[in-house]
Amino acid sequence: MTRKDWEGFGEFFAAGFGPRVWAFGVPGRQRHGRRGGRWFEAGEMRLVILRLIKDKPSHGYEIIKALEERMGGCYTPSAGTVYPTLQLLEDQGYVRIVEEGGKKVYHITPEGERYLDEHHDVLSDIGDRIREAMRGVAGGAIGEVNAAFADLAKRTFKDAWRSGPDSEKTKRMAEILRRALSEIEAL
């Protein structure tokens, strides 16, 4: 799989703050191509997780959080999905476990890399489908709100973290956010 293949798939993995309520569609709206409200079809999660591990060896919780973040909060895989998939990948020889700091960290094996290469077209199709679903979920003005909120949250948390929990600057940011909320509620 080339870097370009993964970059195409990775577009929909852009960090954002999408509304969770839309993860399985809004009542009365199309489900954006997901059958039964699922983001991934049978067997696809294995490819997605393996691709994440190729990028960064991780333990299970990190994989859950990475998927949630990269799907803008619209989808969080359950531990009941991720851990059995990791076990399957290990059983198939596609990942190996390295104990690091008392945690099982999964690393891709050469067999896992070959498996990804053999299925790059499927991974690309998953990316296309998810990108389309994300456009349906967060396109147009909703997409603009999502992007603006993501920028605001990133900047606010960054500055608040640097300023400290009890600084004047952090307190002032909280006031500004409360005023913004009041203005939005008044619309």
N, C-alpha and C positions, 0 to 999 in steps of 0.2 A: 504494500500500500504506500502510495506516495504521500508526501506532506500535503500536496494539493487535495488529495482525496479526503484527508482528515480535516483540512481547513474548511472544506465545503460542509462537512458534517458538523464541524465545530461552530459554524455560524449560529446555529440555533442554541448553542451552549453559551452564548454571551450572557454574562452575569447581568441580572436585572431584578426587578422586584414586582413580578407579575402577580395578578390576583389569584389566590389559590382557588377561590370559588369557581373559577373557569376551568379548572383542570379537567373536568369531565363535561364541559359544555354548560351553557346557560339554558335554562328551560325555554323551550320554543326555538332554540337556535340549532343550527347544524353542528354535529360533533366533530367537524373539521377532519374527517377522514379516519378517525380512530374507530375501530370496530368495538362495540360494547363499551365505549368510553375508555379504552386502554391506550396508553401511549405506545406500547411495544407489543408486537405479536410474539407468539411462542418461539422461543429460541433466540430472539433478538437481544434480549437483555445480556445474554452471554457474550455477544460480540461487543456491545457497548461497554460492559464492565472490563472486558479484556483490553479494549482500546484505552480506557482510562488507566489501567494498570501499566500498559506499555508507556504511556506518558509519564506516569509517576507511580512507582510502587507504593501501595497503600494498604491499610487495614480496612476491615469492613465498614466501620463507622465513617471513615474518610471517604469511602466510595459513595455511601448514602448521601453525605453532605455535598460531595462534588456534583452528583447528579441533580440534587435539589437546587444548588446554586446555579448550575449551568442551564437549568430549565426555568430560571427566573422565578422559582418558588411555585411553579404550576404543577410540579410533580415531585413527590418524594417517595422513592422506592421503600418498601417495608423491609425490615430485617429478615422477614420470612421469605422474601424474594432474593435478597442479596446474598445471604450466607449460604443457602443451598446452591446457588449459582456458583459461588466461589468454591464450594466443595466439589461440584461437578467439574469445574475447570481444573481443579487439582487432580481429580480422579482421571481426567482425560490427558493429563500431562502438559496442559497449557500454561499453568502457573505453578510456582513452587513457593513454599512458605519459608520465611526467614524470621526467626524470633528477634525482635528488636524492642528493648525496653519493656519486656513482658507482654508484648503484643505480637500477633501473627501478621506479618507484613507480606503481602502477595507480590511476587515478581513474575514477569512474563518469562516463559522459557522460549528457546528457539522453535519448538513445536507450536507454541502459542503465536509466535510471530508469523510462522508459515500459515497457520490457520487464518489469521487476519488477512494475510496477503491473498489467500484463496477465496476469501469472502468479501473483498473490498467492494464489489458491486452491491452486495446486500447492505453493507454498512453505509454506502453512498445513498441507497434507496431509503434507508431509515432516516438519514439526515434530511433528504428531500421531503419526506413525509412530515417529519417533525417541524422543519422550517415552515412548511405550508400551514400546519396546525398552529404554530406560534403566530404567524401572520394573521390568521383568523382570530386568535385569542387577543392579540395585542397590536392589531394594525390600526391605521388611521389616527384619529385623535387619541384613542386609548393608548396606542404605541407612544405617542408624544408625551402623554401623562406618565406612562411607565418609565420612559427614558429620563424625563425631568425629575421624577421621584428618585430614581436610581442615582442620578448625579447629586441631588440634594442629600440623600442618605449617606452616600460615600463621603462627601465633603464634610457634612456635619459630624459624623462619627470620627473621621480623621482629626478634625480640629478639636473636638471635645476630648478625644483620647490624649492628644498632645497637651491640651490646656489643663487637664485634670478634672476630677469629678466635682470639686468645690470651687473652681475658679469663677471669677466674674464673667469671663467670656463664655463659659459653659452655661452659666445661669441665664445669660442674655440670649444665647442660642435657643434655650428651652422656651423663653418668652416669645421669641420670634416665631417658633414653630407653633405655639399655642394660638398666636394671633392668626397665622396662616390657616390653621384648622378652623377657627371661628369664621374667617372670610369664606372659606370653602363651604362650610355648613350654611352660611347665609345665602349662597347662590340659589 
